Amino acid sequence: MTEGYRVLIVEDDFRIASINRSFVEQATDFRVVGMTRSRAETLDWLRDNPGAADLILLDVFLPDVEGLGLLWDIRRDYRDIDIVMVTAAREVETVEEALRGGVFDFLIKPVEKQRVQKMLDRFRARRQLVEVAVELSQDQLDEAMSSLYGGARQTRRRALPKGIDALTLETVLEVLRAQRDPLTASDLAERIGSSRSTARRYLEHLVGEQLVSAEQHYGEIGRPQRHYRLR
């Protein structure tokens, strides 16, 4: 594909938009073709540039739209464009609704260059697979679909135990992917809007699946805390 994959950035903070643009344009085969700051600007851009974008980096919080309204606008009228949600929100309800909208991935602010690169690599691999294949085998289709779930793929191939919900598990994994430093169960609970015991249950499940490592940390006072990080 000579012209590369075309990316539209939807972000009302100019500084963040510029950082995301720089991350995208450092990746092979990708270029930013537009930057918009609101629902109205985005819909005008899409109408004025039909077929001009392959991927949209979409901020959840925009000044003229509530919730995920713009996601559903794009899904209704531009079904051939993939969407990656960029958000500071970690609420399970937001992630669940976005997953129902068929988003390709989530990037949690502050977005890291390495995480953007990983997302773009998966996007390129999936698009290239679909572009060159006349028919897809079951294995190829499974691989293409797995790009929607990233690190959760191995976990989802097994039946989840009682008390572990697939959507919440994906939220936990996204938080861990975006986190540079280890997290405690309390840290995770705050980010996903759950109780500490629920957060610990998901973390220990991921430890058992060998997707997360756990270390015991001893402070000056109180009981030791377990700290978790993605392997």
Helices and strands as residue ranges (DSSP letters): E 5-10, H 14-25, E 30-36, H 39-48, E 55-59, H 69-77, E 82-87, H 92-100, E 105-108, H 113-132, H 138-146, G 150-152, H 153-156, H 166-178, H 185-192, H 196-208, E 212-217, E 225-230
